[in-house]
């Protein structure tokens, strides 16, 4: 009787560990969300070279190949994962893939809107894709929101930017809002703008979403 009870308890513990591991693997902060995009290029195959949108599942619908499941796949691992999957259908394919995170960049930027930004890019890349902050923008009051709540702001956000943390490292995912507020005084933040304009104006893999 005791042995049977211990066996049941062991089985329950192993099941809990397995479920916890699965949940961690599918953590939305570094996994794919519906609406995210993947910039895919397969050398010598134009059908598989395009920007594809992540569908419910999450999954990727590719021409000829069909549905590719993305559950549990980290954005940083998408290239080798897709290379293995496509390798089932093509012989030794050369695959290049980047995960794009759908962000809205709002407030005092030149071109507010939705942008697909590489998950390995930094936050200022997303801002520059939107044309950079305007003269009325208060960069020190920059904030990131999710579902109406602030997830990054103040000193913590400024430190993350200074350290060059990527969107993945910051745990950002599709639907997050990057907001540049207006300065109350209306004074220009020339020093901040001077830093930002030194960044590339066009970042490979960033696309405007209309």
Secondary structure, 3 states (H helix, E strand, C coil): CHHHHHHHHHHHHHHHHHHHHHHHHCCCCCECCCCCEEEEEECCEEEEEEEEECECCCEEEECCCEEEECCCCEHHHHHHHHHHHHCCCCCCCCEEEEEEEEEEEEECECCCEEEEEECCCEHHHHHHHCCCECCCECHHHCEEEECCEEEEEHHHHHHHHHCCCEHHHHCCCCCCEEEECECCCCCCCHHHHHHHCCCCCCCCCCEEEC
